[in-house]
Amino acid sequence: MGPELRHLRYLLAVAEHGNFTRAAEDLRISQPTLSQQVRQLERTVGVQLLDRTGRGVRLTDAGETYARYVRRALRDLAAAQRAVQDVQDLSRGHLRLAVTPTFTAYLVGPLTAELYRRHPGVTLDVREMTQDRIESALLADELDLGIAFAGDHLPGLTVTALFTETLSLVTGDHRPGAGRPLPLPVQELMEHQLALLSGDFATRTHIDAHLTAHRVRPRIAVEANSIQAIIEIVRRTPIATVLPDAVTHDHPHLTPLPLDPPLPARTVTLLRRGSGYQSAAARAFTRLTHDVVRSRGYARTGAGDTAASGPSPQSS
């Protein structure tokens, strides 16, 4: 008689927590029951899977190998269950999407609105996370799609270029000089008080690198780890910021002012796992993403799908 699914999940829980007591609490079963079930699995497999001799509990070499196949099998089973439940006419469905933080300010809203307009029966789970976490979650089948930036990506991902993102000085419409048609020399940023994203954001790293390269020391009046906070500050004060131009599309009180030389543009991409099942909801969302990008006039890139490999950047 082969192992049951609960035995496999119990093994992975103990391996993750490194402790039977914490794993039992997480699984909401008693610790003796968990120990008994894992030993039953070891008898069924015919090999010791856990090393219990140290202060914690860890997988043996055989356990590491077995757990690797178990994780893969459980991912495939979850994908199979979604495939069975998937409705091709999109009268219902579910999509798991993750984006790097700056996209919540200008892209998530239009995409969600268009999804609801076309397919109101499809539910959406949106998460905000760094790009390296997005890529790992896609490969682990914890997400269906991700929106991030082009660069070196983890092997096994399919990357589709969407548009080119440019960053500018962004001011409130009450600020003197807002809407000035000519590019602002980047050195003149030293004359402006700025509200910038905190160092947790890769966008801030991108900005700092450009300013450092041109020997500009910005006058930073505010640092925040929230794009919405930055937008509100710029809207209500004479303080300016540096953000993607597209942030201003839905904020008529904000004005983008190009810099000279401009910050290097970044290619925005749609990420998905290269192999495995792709739901009807994911396919529909991919199509509408291209439609929204086109309708909003974002600068298109000429790249298509590419198989990505290499280390993943942390972008936001």
N, C-alpha and C positions, 0 to 999 in steps of 0.2 A: 504494500500500500504506500503510495507516494505522499509527500508532505502536503499539508493543506495551506491555503493562502495565509491564514492567520499565523501559522508557524513561521513563514517567511517574513511577514511583517514584524513579528516579535523579535526575530534575529536582528533585523536591521535596526529596530528601536534600541536594543541593548548595545549594538555596535556604535550607534550614534551617541548615546548618552554615556557609554563606558561604565554603566552602573545599572544593576538590576532594579534597585529601588526607584531611581528616577525614571527609568523606562517603564516600570509598572505603573507609576503615577500618571505618566503621559498616556499610557494605553488604557488607564482606568480599570486595571485588573490587579489582583493581589500579587505580591512579590513571589510567594511560593508557587502560585499557579504559573507565573511567567517562567520561573526556573524549571518547573516540571515540563512545560511545553517545549522549551528550548532543548532540554535533554532528550525529549522524545524525537525532536527533529534530528539531533545528532545520531541517535540510534537508527533512525530511518536512513539517513545519508551514509552512515557507517564510518564517520570520522569525527574527531573533535573539532568543533568550529570556533569555540571561544576559549581563550586562556584566562582562567580564573585565579591564577596563582599570585598575581601582584595585588597592589592596592586597588587598582581598578580592573575592569574587564575589557579585554581587547580581542579582536579577531586573530585566530591563528593564521598561518600561511594558507592552509586549506580553506579556512573561513573567509579570508580576503578574496580568494578566487571564486568561492561559491557565492559570496555576497555580490560580487560584480555581475554575475549572471542573474542573480535574483533581482537586482535593481533594473537591469535591462528587461527582464521578463515582466516585471510589474509596470514599467513604462509602456511596454507594448500592449499589455492587457488594458491599461487605462485608455490608450489610443483606440483599441478595438471597441471598448465600451462607448467612447464618444462617436466612433464611426457608426455603430448600430443606432445610436440615438439621434444622429445627425439627420436633419430634414432638408432635403435638397431644395425645396421650394422656399426655404427660409421663413416659413410661418412661425418657426421658433428656432432657437439655437443659442449658443453662448460663445463669446470670444474673450480670450485672455490677452490683453495688450499691455506692454510696458514702454515707457518713454523716458528719455533723459530729461531732467527738470525744466530746461528752458522751453521745451515744446508745450508744456502745460499752459504757457502764457499766450500762445497764439495758434496752436495747431489742434490740440485735443478737442477744444470746443467745436470748431467747424466740422471735424471728422465725426464727432458724436452726433451732432445735429443731423448730418447727412445720413448716418447709419440709421438713426431713429426715423427719419423721413422715408427712407427706402424700405427698411426692414424693422418695423416697430416691435416685432416679436422676438428679436435677437437681443439678449442681455449682454452687457459689456462690463468686464472687470478691468479697470485701468489702474496700473501701478506706476509709481515714479521711482526710478532707481538709477544707479550708475551703469555705464555701458558694460563694464565687465560682468556685473551681476545679471544684466539682461541676457548677455550671450550665454552665460552658464545656465541660466534658467531655461532658455530656449533649448539647449542641448539636453537638459534633463526633462524636457517635455512638461515644464511647469508653466510655459507661456506658449501662445500661438504665434504672436508677432511682436516685434520690437521696432521702435523708431529711434535711431541714434545717428552717429556720424560715420563717414567712410574712414578707413584706416586699416591697420592690421587686425584681422579677426580670428577667432578660434576656428580650427578646422571643423567642417561639418555644417557650416552655416551658408545659406544662400543670401546674397546681398543685392538689393535692387536700388539703384540711385533714384532719388525723387526730385530734388532741386538743390540749388546752391544757396546757402544762407550767408548773408552779409551782415556785418555789425556796423553801427554808426553811433555818433553821439545822439542821444535822445533827450529832448527838452520838453518842458511844458509849454503850452501855447501862449502863456502869459509872459514868458521869458523874453527879454529884449534880444532880437536877432533870431528868434525861432523862425524856421522856415527860410532862413537865408539860403539862396540858391547855390552859392559857390561852396566848394569843399572847404572845411575848416582845417588849416594847417595843424597837424597833430601836436606841434609844440605849444599851440595856444590853449591846449587842454589845461596847462598849468595855471591859466587865468580863471578856470571854472571850478567851482566846488562840485564834487561828484559823489553820488551814491552808487556803490558798486556791490556786486555779489561777493560773498565771503570766499575765502580761499578753498572752501569745500567744493566749489564748483569749478569744473574744468574750463568753463567759459571765462572765469576770472583769471585762470592761468594763461589762457589764450590772450586776454587783454594785457596782462602784465608783461608777457613776453614781447608784445608789439611795442608797448610804451618804453620798456627797457632798451629795446633795440634802437629806439630813436631818442634815447636819453631824456625821456620825459618823466618827471616826478609828479604824479597827479596829486591834487589837493582833495583827499578823501574825507568828506564830512560824515558819511554814513556807510557802514558795512552791514549787510543783511543776508540771511540765508533763505530769503523768500523773495521770489520775483514779484509777487503781488505787492509786497511791502515796498519794494523799489519803485514800482509803478505809481503807487499812491503818494510816495514821498515826492517824486518828480512832478506829479500832477498838482500837488498842493504847495510846492515851494519853488524858489528859483534854482534849486539844485538840479543838476543834469545827471545823466547816467550813460553807460555804453551797453547797448543791448541789440539783439537782432532787429533789423528794420521791420520785419514782419510783425513785431509786437505792436507797432503803431497802427496797423491796418484796422483793428477793431477799437482803437482808442483815439478818437478825433482830437482829444485834448493833448496828445503827444505828437511831437514833430521830430522826424529823423534828420540829422545833419551829417552828410558824408564827411569823412576825414581824409586828409591828404598827408602821407600815403594811407590808403585804406587798410584796415585790418585784413589779414588773409581770409579769404572766403572758405567756408566749410561745406562739404557735400553731405546733405541729409539723406539717409538711407532707410529702407525698410528691410528688416532682418527676419529670417525664419529658419527653422531647422531644415537642412537640405534633404533629409530622408524622413520617411514616416508619413503618416496620414495628415492631410490638410483638409480641415473641415470646410463645408460650404460657406459658413460664416467668415472664415479666414479668407477664402477666395473672393468673396463679395467685398470684404473690407479692403482687400488689396486693390480691387478695381476702383472702388469709390475714393480711395486715397489718391490715386492718380488723377481722378476727375476733380477732386477738391484742389489739388495742387495747380492744375491747369486753370480752373475757374478763378482762383485767387491771384493768378498772375505771378506766382513765384518763379524765379529764374530756373529753367529746366536744365538738367545735365544730359549729356548724350550717352552716358554709360548704361548698360543693361545688367542682367543678372550675372553674377560672378561667383564662383566657389571661393570662399575666403579661407585663409589659413594664417597662422602666426599669432603673436600676443595681442591681446585686446586692450585698447586704450580705455581710460576712465573718462568719460565725457558727460557733460551736463550743461 
